[in-house]
Amino acid sequence: MNVVLYGKKDCCLCDDAKAILHELQQEHNFIWKEIDIYSDDVLLERYQIMIPVIEIEGEEVQAGIIQKDVISKRLTQGS
């Protein structure tokens, strides 16, 4: 299962989202990558006030304050 975290440097909510993803990797089998929205004008336009955004298998699952239980539930549905 593929997970993408859209965020930026020096973002405390993004750091919290990364910590949640690291924790969830202990419980679920998935690979995740982080994409800096400032690396792409389209992403910056789309997500600039929404970050962090977690996308699972192409579906935006949650944005802003990331909740571990919401992400965990979606990861369980996908396996």
For each residue, the residues with C-beta under 8 A, 3 or more apart:
1: 28 29 30 31 56 57 75 78 79
2: 30 31 32 33 56 57
3: 21 30 31 32 33 54 55 56 75
4: 32 33 34 35 54 55
5: 14 17 18 21 32 33 34 35 52 53 54 55
6: 34 35 37 43 47 51 52 53 54 55
7: 11 13 14 17 18 34 35 36 37 51 52 53
8: 11 14 36 37 38 51
9: 36 38
10:
11: 7 8 14 15 51 52
12: 15 16
13: 7 16 17 51 52 64 65 66
14: 5 7 8 11 17 18 51 52
15: 11 12 18 19
16: 12 13 19 20 52 65 66
17: 5 7 13 14 20 21 52 54 66
18: 5 7 14 15 21 22 34
19: 15 16 22 23
20: 16 17 23 24 66 68 71
21: 3 5 17 18 24 25 32 54 71
22: 18 19 25 26
23: 19 20 26 27 68
24: 20 21 27 28 30 68 71 72 75
25: 21 22 28 30 32
26: 22 23
27: 23 24 72
28: 1 24 25 72 75 76 79
29: 1 79
30: 1 2 3 24 25 56 75
31: 1 2 3
32: 2 3 4 5 21 25
33: 2 3 4 5
34: 4 5 6 7 18
35: 4 5 6 7 39 40 43
36: 7 8 9 39
37: 6 7 8 40 43 44 46 47 48 51
38: 8 9 44
39: 35 36 43
40: 35 37 43 44
41: 44 45
42: 45 46
43: 6 35 37 39 40 46 47
44: 37 38 40 41 47 48
45: 41 42 48
46: 37 42 43 50
47: 6 37 43 44 50 51 53 63
48: 37 44 45 51
49:
50: 46 47 53 63 64
51: 6 7 8 11 13 14 37 47 48 63 64
52: 5 6 7 11 13 14 16 17 63 64 66
53: 5 6 7 47 50 60 62 63
54: 3 4 5 6 17 21 60 61 62 63 66 71
55: 3 4 5 6 58 59 60 61
56: 1 2 3 30 59 61 71 74 75 78
57: 1 2 78
58: 55
59: 55 56 74
60: 53 54 55 63
61: 54 55 56 70 71 74
62: 53 54 66 67 70 71
63: 47 50 51 52 53 54 60
64: 13 50 51 52
65: 13 16
66: 13 16 17 20 52 54 62 70 71
67: 62 70 71
68: 20 23 24 71 72
69: 72 73
70: 61 62 66 67 73 74
71: 20 21 24 54 56 61 62 66 67 68 74 75
72: 24 27 28 68 69 75 76
73: 69 70 76 77
74: 56 59 61 70 71 77 78
75: 1 3 24 28 30 56 71 72 78 79
76: 28 72 73 79
77: 73 74
78: 1 56 57 74 75
79: 1 28 29 75 76
